[in-house]
């Protein structure tokens, strides 16, 4: 069968874990219940080490194989946090926390890695250490960076690291991956236009910051279409605008917030410079002042070629080569697993979630049928990457 027989046997247990996590979503680093559940479950498996508080609220479990000749260690990562979204589906296990839900499938990711941990702790048919990484604050909090900065790789001797994310619209039992950039960098920007406020009936005595902001927004859309090589990919979007309170007052200040996404550091730097130039010069041309500030950001998630080929090969051995796309198109969403790939070689793979609502949607739900495939891939990756000698 395309999933490991032992994992198939306890698939209902993984579903129960996932439903419990789904009913109790937590945000960013405030994942105390989730982290506690993960740590307690790992201890019940008999993991050799269970360490909490890595990257504030991250959990790491270590399982050592029966082979004792190797000091090698491979890291497998799952994310634990939810999103500030109100769930609308009336599921038996729906969120019990108003305004919070697992709308990205991190409950499923955690359940899959726990399933792999259960299998590996029982079988231990490998030589070295499986390092199971449960990360907080993927959804904008940079938990991956926090765990890396807390010495994750060095403390547990991780030589390579792997991650996985479910994708709605991909069939259950299929995987997709690519070498190089697979997910985009993300940068948040805030643009402030300072004009000169005044009466709406006397515009000649004011510097209309709303008009200036309008020209800036239009100009920002020219960056991707007219400043980048057409074969490059990037996104610049203004998503929020705040200006004024009255119908007859030209406001002094306009604030805009948005996001930019790229698939290379060179393009990322080029777009940042271009935004700053356009804001300053367009504002100056109208007699206003403009400034740009950048907020939280994630680097490009870039797969290492050898590790990508290895992960794809393990998946193909599990489900058949026809069910593994080795050249999937990159996505312009972002992922802070990029910080882990910046410290150690590794790869990030997509797993099919079937016909579900899109990620970050109030109707979304992780497909429990996908969990045995993900857990089996994690288990085989350890057994293949850390083989026992004859």
N, C-alpha and C positions, 0 to 999 in steps of 0.2 A: 504494500500500500504506500501512497505518497507521503504518509506521515508515519512516525515511529510508532510501533504497536503499543509500547508502554505509555507513550504520551496520549495516544488515542484512547487508551483505557481510562485515563483520568481527565478527559476533556471536560466532563461535567463539573469537575472540581475547579478547573480554570474558569469556567463560566460563572460559577458561584463567587469566586474571588472578584471577577470583573464586575459583576452586578453589585457586590458590596461596595467596591470602589466607586462605581458610577453613582450610587445613591448618596455618597458622602464626598462630593468634590471639594477640593481646596485649591487656593490660588498661590502662584508664585512660590515664595519660600515658606509660606504658612501651611505646610503640608504635614503637620505633626501627626495627625491620625493616620494618614496614608503611610508615612515613613515608619510609624510604629507598627502598623499592620505588616509592612514588608519585612522589617527586622524580625518581628516575632515569627513570621512564616518561615523565613530563612533559617532561623534557629531551630525550628521544629524539624527541618530537613536534616539537621546535623552538619551544617556548614562548618568548615574549619575556622573561619573568622566571620564575624558580622560586626561591622564598624558603622556607627552612626555619626552624624554631625560633620560629615565631609562636605565642604561648600555650604555650610550653615545647617542644612537639613537633609543632605544627601545620605544615602545608605550604600554601603559596599559589602557584598558577600563574597567570600573566597572559598572555592571548593578545589581541593587537590586530588589529582587522579591517583590510581593505584601504582602507576609507574613512578619510580623515585629517582630516575637518572637525570631528569631535566629540571632546570630552574626557570623555564620559560613560562610566560603568562600572557593570556589573551583577554582583552576586555570586551564585554558586551554591555551595551547601554540601553536603558529604557527611561522615558521621562514620566513624571508622576503628577504634574499639576494640571488643573482644569482651566476654564475660561469664565470671565464675567458675563455670561449669557443666560437668559432665562429659558429653561427647557420647556417645550410646548407639547411634546408627545406624552401621552398618558401610559407610560410603561409601568409594569409592576415594580421595577427597580429604579424609577425615575428619581431625579435629584431631590433630596430632602432639604436642600439649602436654597432659599430664594435667591435668584440672580446669579447662580453659579451652576455650571454643568460641564461634563466631560464632552465637549463638542469637537474635540480633535482626536479622540481615541487613545489618549494616554492611559486610560484605565485598561484598555486592551493591550497596549504595549507592556505595561507593568505585569499584567496577568501572563502574557507570553513568556516574559523573562523569568517569572516565578515558576512557570511550568518547566522551562529548561533547567532551572536550578533543582527542582524536585527530581527530575530524571537524572541529571548529572551526579547529584548527591547519592542516588541509589546505585548507579552503575559504576561510576568512576573509571570508565574504560578509556583513560587517556593518561598522558605523562606530562605533568606540569600543573598549572593553576588556571582555573576559570575564574575571572574577576568580574563579578556581576554588579553593574553600576546602575543605581536607581537615582535619577537626577531630579532636583526641584527646578522650578522657575525657568522652564524653556520658553514659556509664552511671554517673552519680553523682558524677563528678569536676568538673563545671562547666567543661569545656573551652571551651564557647562563650563563657562569661564571660571566661576567661583570654585568648582570642584578641582579644575586643573590648577588654579592658583593655590589651592589648599594642599598641593602635593600628591594628587591622585595617582599620577603615572609613576612617580618615583617611589612612593610609599608601597605600592603593590607590585612594582616591577613590571608594569604593563609594557609589552613590546609592540603590540598592535591593537587597534580598537575598532569596533564595528557597531553600527546603529541601523535602525529600521523604522519605517513609518508606513502606516496604512494609507491606501489611496482609493477613494470611492471611484467607481467606474471601471476599475481593473478587476478581472474575474478572481474569485476566491481560488487559491491554489496556484496563483501565478506571481512572479516576481519581476522586478525591473531595476536596472542599474546602468551606469555609464562611468567610464573613467573621466577624470577631470571635473569641471564644475557640474554639479547636479542640482544645487539650489543657490539662490542669489544671496549677495550681501544685502543688508538693509540699513538704511540711515534715516533717522527722523530729523526733519528740519523745521525750524520756526523762523518765519520772515516777519519782521516788524517794519512797517512803513510809518514814518513820523512826518505828518504834513503840518498844516496850520488850520485849526478848526475855525468855523465861522457860521454865519447864517446862510441857510440854503438859498435864500433869495439874493444873496450878495456874493456869488462865487468868486468874483474878481478880487475880493479882499481875503480870500482863503487859498490854501493849497490843498486840493481835494485828495485826501489820502485814499478814498475808495476808488477814485479814477486811476490813481497811480497803481494801486493794488491790482486793478483789472488788467492794466497793461502788463504788469509783472506776470500775472497768471498766464496770460496768452503767450508771453515770451518764453516762459519756462517750458511750454509744450514744444517749442522749436528746438530744444536741446537734442532730444532723441532723433527727431526727424531731419535736422539740418546740421548738427555738429558731430554726430557719431558716424562712423563707417556703417553703412547699411547692413553689413553682415554681423554687427555687434548687437547684443540684446541689452536693453535697459528700460526702466520705467521711472518717470517722474510724475507724481500725482499730488496736487493740492487737495486736501481732504476736509479742511475746516477753515472757516473764515469768521473773524469776530470784528465788528465795526459798529460803533454808534448805538444810540438807544432811542433817538427821536426822529420823526419824519421830516423835521425842518431844520436839522442841525448837521452841518458837515463835520464829521468826527476828526479829532486831532490824530488819532492813531488807528491803524488797522493791523491785526495780527493774523497771519496765515500759518497753518501747520500742514505738513505733508510727509510723503515718504519717497525715497529713491531706492531703486533696486538695480544691481548690476551683476555680471558674471565674471568680472575681472577687476583686479585692483587698479589697473591703469585706467579703465573706463570710470571706475568709482572716483578716482582723483580728478579726472577730467570733468565729470559732471559737477562735483563739488565746486571746482574753480569757476565753472561757467555760471552756476547759480549765483555765486557771490558777485561776479562781474555784472550780470544782468540786473540784479537787485540794486546794487549801488549806482549803476549808471542810469538806469531808467528813473529811479527815484530822483537822482541829481538833476536829470533833464527837466523834471517838473518842479524843481525847487524844493523837493522833499528830501528826507534822509531814509536810507534803507539799511537794514543789517540782517545777517543770517546767523542763527545758532543751530548747532547740531546736537542731537540728543543720543539716546541709547542706540547702539548699532551692533550688527552681527557681520562677521566676515563671510566671504563666499565659502560654501560647503564644497570642498574640492576633494574628490576621491583619488587615492593613489593607485596607479595602474596595476601593479602586481597584486595588491590586496583586492582590488575590484575584480580582477580575473579569478582570484581564488574564491571570493564569495560567490561569484556567478557560477563557478564550477561546482561548488557545494550545493547550491540551489538546483542546478541542472541534474545532479546526481539524485536529488531528492524527488523532484517533480517532473523531470524530463526537460531536455534542452528546448523543446518547443514552447515550454511554459515560462521561459526566462528571456526577457528582452534585455540584451546586453548593450543596447545603444538608445535607451530611452531619452526623449528630449528633456533638457533641464527645465526646472520649474522656477518661477520668479518669486516664489515664497522663500522664506529664510528659516534657518535652523542653527541653534547655537551648538550643535554637535561639531560645527566648524572649528570651535576652539580645541576640541579634543583631536581632530584631524590636523590641527596646526602643531600639536606637540608629538604625535605619534602617527606612523603610517596606518592606514585603515581605509574603510569604505562604508558608504551609507546606501541602503537598498530600500526600494519600495515593495510593499506587499499588498496584494489585491484585497479590497474590502467589499467587492461585489457591488450590487445596485443599491447604493445608499445615498442619502442626502450628502451634500458637499461638506467639507471640513468647515468648522466655525459657523455652522448653521444650527438654529434651534431645533431642527428636526433630525439632526445627525445622530447616529448611534453606531458604535463599533460592531462589526459582524462577528459573533462568537464562533462561527464556522471557520474563520481565518486563524484563530488562535493556535490550533494544533499544527498548522503549517509553519507559523512563525516560531513556535517553541521547538519544533523538529529541526528547523534550519539552525537555530542557535545551538542545539545539542550537537548536530552533525558538524557545525563549524569548529567546535571545540575538539571533537573526536578526530576530525580530519587534520586540523591544524596542530594538534598536540598528540600525535599518534604514539601508542605504546610500542616499544621495540619488542621483537620476537624473543 
